[in-house]
Amino acid sequence: MADDITANPGVGGAIFATDEIAGRHFPREKIAWGVDGVAVDTADANGARFPVKIGEGLGATAVVAGQATVTGAESALSSAVARRVRIRALIGNTDTVYLGPTGVTAATGYPLEPGDLTPPLELSNLNVVHAFTPTGSQKIAFLGEV
């Protein structure tokens, strides 16, 4: 049964589709999408399905992995193109590793205690991350999507 409503009844007004539930009319809408001035009706057919973007960076084509030694001389990590990277301080380390931009120090860096892992870092290249440790040599490992 049609639950339509006619705007301006008796004068040929537009008809709006509704769903009547408990005496109230809820508008029925048809989803369309497209750039300004274009409406593509959504249907279960190729080219007419509603486009949904789930997330960025899904479906990595390769991974990059490695280890680096960090010393008291602040320096950039090795050059490696990667979109999403995680860095871990190796469990055998004896001191904190600090990560950050050029000039990172213990006062300004993101601390990684032995065994700590960074959240995913969205980078263009691993070498934008610099590392420093106050004493000795410490090791970090990295894993990233290309």
FENGI-V318504 format. One line per field, one symbol per residue. ss: DSSP state (A for helix, B for strand, O for the rest). burial: I if it has 24 or more other C-alpha atoms within 12 Angstrom, else O. A space follows every 10 residues. Layout:
ss = ???
burial = ???
This chain:
ss = OOOOBBOOOO OOOOBBOBBB BOOBBBBOOO OBBOOOOOOB BOOOOOOOOO OOOOOOOOOO OOBBBBBBBB OOOOBBOOOO BOOBBBBBBO OOOOOOBBBB OOOOOOOOOB BBOOOOBOOO BBOOBAAAOB BBBOOOOBBB BBBBBO
burial = OOOOOOOOOO OOOOOOOOOO OOOOOOOOOO OOOOOOOOOO OOOOOOOOOO OOOOOOOOOO OOOIIOOIII IOOIIIIIOI OIIIIIIIII OOIOIIIIII OOOIIOOOOI IIIIOIIIOO IOOOOIOIII IIIOOOIIII IIIIIO
